[in-house]
Amino acid sequence: MKSFGIIHIFLLIIILLVYRCANAQDFVVTSKGDTLMGEVKPLFYGVDKKVQLSQEGKKKAVYPMFQVRSFLYKGELYQPVKGPEGYTFMKLQKPGYLSLYSYQLPNQITFDGLYLLKMDGKGTEVPNISFKKVMERFLSDCPEVSEKIDKGDLSKKELYKIIDEYNACIGANTIDHGKIIADRGVWDVLEQKVKAEPEFEGKSNALDMIAEIKGKVARSEKVPNFLVEGLKSTLTQETFKVELENALKEIN
């Protein structure tokens, strides 16, 4: 695995260890990369999930899901993830190249659903039925783990062990999962197009997201889906259609 993947994992683990300590203050990390400390209140109801942030001396701010990279609430880290029912906030249960999240099942308020997400963007819900078949296919890039599941040596009750062994396998085999081949030129074209347009709602956010995507492309990092969707929801004008489609083709 490339070093950037390992670094990201280590940073995520460090964040979890630090902020799960007693009296850790909650925070919101915006899509721009800003970390805002304060009183966090998730708004999980309805279709459009949001996060409310209260800071001393400031008005309460509400951030739509696509403007949030992650947030800490009562010692638990949440991130926007595309799951079985579309994008939603999921609670991180176990970090790694293969991470485990929990999420709200339809018409429920508790986080009883389980979702596995690889750093390359591939994900699957953890099924109650056909667990062996689904997991064998999903983890087929690590045959030794897949075979153990097939033989019954690893079952759903040992999900954490499956994750640990799979992540160890990926690390040991140094598999390159940073397969994003992108041409920064198309992103430069889109950026200049947005800059040249008169002021419109979301212009600043769009430029920030483009800059972040360009940085990830330059470092051969995976571009998170929430950034892509956030940019698409901001640049809805017909004037950006061609340049946006050309740029997105390079990372899809």
C-alpha positions as CSV (number, residue, x, y, z in Angstrom):
1,M,0.0,0.0,0.0
2,K,1.3,3.5,-0.7
3,S,2.5,5.5,2.2
4,F,-0.3,8.1,2.0
5,G,-2.8,5.3,2.9
6,I,-0.8,4.3,5.9
7,I,-0.4,7.9,7.1
8,H,-4.1,8.5,6.8
9,I,-4.9,5.4,8.9
10,F,-2.4,6.4,11.6
11,L,-3.8,9.9,11.7
12,L,-7.4,8.6,12.0
13,I,-6.4,6.3,14.8
14,I,-4.6,9.1,16.6
15,I,-7.6,11.4,16.3
16,L,-9.8,8.7,17.8
17,L,-7.5,8.0,20.7
18,V,-7.1,11.7,21.5
19,Y,-10.8,12.7,21.2
20,R,-12.2,9.7,22.9
21,C,-10.4,10.6,26.1
22,A,-12.5,12.1,28.9
23,N,-14.0,15.5,28.4
24,A,-13.0,15.7,24.7
25,Q,-14.7,18.6,23.0
26,D,-16.8,17.9,20.0
27,F,-16.0,19.4,16.6
28,V,-17.0,19.6,13.0
29,V,-14.5,19.3,10.1
30,T,-15.9,21.1,7.1
31,S,-15.4,20.0,3.4
32,K,-12.9,22.9,3.3
33,G,-10.8,21.2,5.9
34,D,-11.6,23.7,8.7
35,T,-11.9,22.1,12.2
36,L,-14.6,24.0,14.2
37,M,-14.8,23.3,18.0
38,G,-18.0,23.7,19.8
39,E,-21.3,22.0,20.8
40,V,-22.4,19.6,18.1
41,K,-25.9,18.5,17.5
42,P,-26.5,16.0,14.7
43,L,-29.8,16.4,12.8
44,F,-30.3,12.8,11.6
45,Y,-34.0,13.1,10.8
46,G,-35.4,13.6,7.3
47,V,-33.8,13.0,4.0
48,D,-31.2,15.8,4.2
49,K,-29.0,15.1,7.1
50,K,-27.3,18.1,8.8
51,V,-25.1,19.0,11.7
52,Q,-25.7,22.0,14.0
53,L,-22.7,23.7,15.7
54,S,-22.9,26.1,18.6
55,Q,-19.9,28.2,19.4
56,E,-19.6,30.8,22.2
57,G,-20.3,34.3,20.9
58,K,-21.5,33.1,17.5
59,K,-24.9,32.3,16.0
60,K,-25.7,28.6,15.6
61,A,-24.5,27.3,12.3
62,V,-26.1,24.4,10.4
63,Y,-24.0,22.4,7.9
64,P,-25.5,20.2,5.2
65,M,-24.0,16.8,4.9
66,F,-22.0,17.6,1.7
67,Q,-20.3,20.5,3.6
68,V,-19.0,18.2,6.3
69,R,-16.0,15.9,6.1
70,S,-16.5,14.5,9.6
71,F,-17.7,15.4,13.1
72,L,-17.2,14.2,16.7
73,Y,-20.3,13.9,18.8
74,K,-20.1,12.5,22.4
75,G,-16.8,10.9,21.7
76,E,-17.9,9.2,18.5
77,L,-16.6,10.1,15.0
78,Y,-19.1,10.4,12.2
79,Q,-18.5,10.7,8.4
80,P,-20.7,11.0,5.3
81,V,-20.7,7.6,3.5
82,K,-22.6,6.3,0.6
83,G,-24.4,3.3,1.9
84,P,-27.3,1.0,0.8
85,E,-29.8,3.9,1.0
86,G,-27.6,6.6,-0.5
87,Y,-25.4,9.1,1.4
88,T,-25.8,9.4,5.1
89,F,-23.8,10.0,8.2
90,M,-22.2,6.8,9.6
91,K,-20.5,6.2,12.9
92,L,-16.9,4.9,12.6
93,Q,-16.5,1.7,14.6
94,K,-13.1,0.5,13.4
95,P,-10.7,2.4,11.2
96,G,-8.2,1.0,8.7
97,Y,-7.8,0.4,5.0
98,L,-11.0,-1.6,5.5
99,S,-13.1,0.3,8.0
100,L,-16.3,-0.7,9.8
101,Y,-19.2,1.8,10.2
102,S,-22.6,1.6,11.7
103,Y,-25.6,3.4,10.3
104,Q,-29.3,4.0,10.8
105,L,-31.5,1.4,9.1
106,P,-34.7,2.8,7.3
107,N,-37.2,4.2,9.8
108,Q,-34.9,3.6,12.8
109,I,-33.0,6.1,15.0
110,T,-30.4,3.6,16.4
111,F,-27.3,2.7,14.5
112,D,-27.8,-1.0,14.0
113,G,-26.8,-1.4,10.4
114,L,-23.1,-2.3,9.7
115,Y,-21.2,-1.2,6.6
116,L,-17.7,-2.1,5.4
117,L,-15.8,0.5,3.4
118,K,-12.4,0.1,1.7
119,M,-10.2,3.1,1.2
120,D,-10.5,2.7,-2.6
121,G,-14.2,3.6,-2.3
122,K,-15.7,0.1,-2.5
123,G,-18.2,-0.8,0.2
124,T,-20.8,-3.3,1.2
125,E,-23.3,-3.7,4.0
126,V,-22.7,-6.6,6.4
127,P,-25.6,-8.9,5.6
128,N,-27.5,-11.2,8.0
129,I,-28.2,-13.6,5.2
130,S,-25.5,-14.9,2.7
131,F,-22.8,-13.4,4.9
132,K,-20.2,-16.0,3.7
133,K,-21.0,-15.4,0.0
134,V,-21.0,-11.6,0.2
135,M,-17.8,-11.4,2.2
136,E,-15.9,-13.9,0.0
137,R,-16.6,-11.8,-3.0
138,F,-16.0,-8.5,-1.3
139,L,-12.6,-9.6,0.2
140,S,-11.5,-11.7,-2.8
141,D,-8.4,-9.5,-3.3
142,C,-7.0,-11.2,-0.2
143,P,-7.5,-15.0,-1.0
144,E,-6.2,-16.2,2.4
145,V,-8.9,-14.3,4.3
146,S,-11.6,-15.2,1.7
147,E,-10.7,-18.9,2.0
148,K,-11.0,-18.8,5.8
149,I,-14.5,-17.4,5.4
150,D,-15.4,-20.1,2.9
151,K,-14.1,-22.9,5.2
152,G,-16.0,-21.5,8.2
153,D,-12.8,-20.6,10.0
154,L,-14.0,-17.0,10.2
155,S,-17.7,-16.2,10.8
156,K,-19.8,-13.1,11.2
157,K,-19.2,-13.3,15.0
158,E,-15.5,-12.7,14.2
159,L,-16.1,-9.6,12.1
160,Y,-13.4,-7.6,13.8
161,K,-10.9,-10.4,13.3
162,I,-11.8,-10.6,9.6
163,I,-11.2,-6.8,9.3
164,D,-7.8,-7.1,11.1
165,E,-6.6,-10.1,9.0
166,Y,-7.7,-8.4,5.8
167,N,-6.0,-5.2,6.6
168,A,-2.8,-7.1,7.6
169,C,-3.0,-9.0,4.3
170,I,-3.3,-5.7,2.3
171,G,-0.4,-4.2,4.1
172,A,1.8,-7.3,3.8
173,N,1.2,-7.7,0.1
174,T,1.7,-3.9,-0.6
175,I,-1.2,-3.8,-3.0
176,D,-1.5,-0.5,-4.7
177,H,-5.0,0.7,-4.2
178,G,-4.3,4.3,-5.1
179,K,-5.3,3.7,-8.8
180,I,-6.5,7.2,-9.6
181,I,-5.1,8.4,-12.9
182,A,-6.0,12.0,-13.4
183,D,-5.0,14.9,-15.6
184,R,-4.8,18.1,-13.5
185,G,-5.4,20.0,-16.8
186,V,-9.1,19.4,-16.8
187,W,-9.4,20.5,-13.2
188,D,-7.5,23.7,-14.0
189,V,-9.9,24.4,-16.9
190,L,-12.9,23.9,-14.6
191,E,-11.3,26.1,-11.9
192,Q,-10.7,28.9,-14.3
193,K,-14.2,28.6,-15.6
194,V,-15.7,29.0,-12.1
195,K,-13.3,31.9,-11.3
196,A,-14.3,33.8,-14.5
197,E,-18.1,33.6,-13.7
198,P,-19.8,36.4,-11.8
199,E,-20.5,35.8,-8.2
200,F,-23.0,33.1,-7.5
201,E,-24.2,31.2,-4.4
202,G,-21.6,28.5,-3.5
203,K,-18.8,29.9,-5.7
204,S,-16.3,30.1,-2.9
205,N,-17.2,26.6,-1.7
206,A,-16.9,25.2,-5.2
207,L,-13.4,26.7,-5.6
208,D,-12.4,25.3,-2.3
209,M,-13.6,21.8,-3.3
210,I,-11.8,22.0,-6.7
211,A,-8.6,23.0,-4.9
212,E,-8.9,20.1,-2.5
213,I,-9.6,17.6,-5.3
214,K,-6.7,18.9,-7.3
215,G,-4.4,18.4,-4.3
216,K,-5.6,14.8,-3.9
217,V,-5.1,14.1,-7.6
218,A,-1.6,15.5,-7.4
219,R,-0.8,13.2,-4.5
220,S,-2.6,10.2,-6.2
221,E,-5.1,10.0,-3.4
222,K,-8.6,8.7,-3.5
223,V,-11.1,11.5,-4.0
224,P,-14.0,11.0,-1.4
225,N,-17.4,10.6,-2.9
226,F,-18.8,13.4,-0.7
227,L,-16.5,15.9,-2.3
228,V,-17.6,14.9,-5.8
229,E,-21.2,15.0,-4.8
230,G,-20.8,18.3,-3.0
231,L,-19.2,19.8,-6.1
232,K,-21.9,18.5,-8.4
233,S,-24.6,19.9,-6.2
234,T,-22.9,23.3,-6.2
235,L,-22.1,23.6,-9.9
236,T,-25.6,22.9,-11.3
237,Q,-25.5,25.7,-13.8
238,E,-25.5,24.7,-17.5
239,T,-22.5,26.8,-18.1
240,F,-20.3,24.4,-16.1
241,K,-21.7,21.2,-17.6
242,V,-19.0,20.3,-20.1
243,E,-16.0,21.3,-17.9
244,L,-17.4,19.5,-14.9
245,E,-18.2,16.3,-16.8
246,N,-14.7,16.3,-18.3
247,A,-13.1,16.7,-14.9
248,L,-15.2,14.1,-13.2
249,K,-14.4,11.5,-16.0
250,E,-10.8,11.6,-14.9
251,I,-11.5,10.3,-11.4
252,N,-14.4,7.9,-12.1
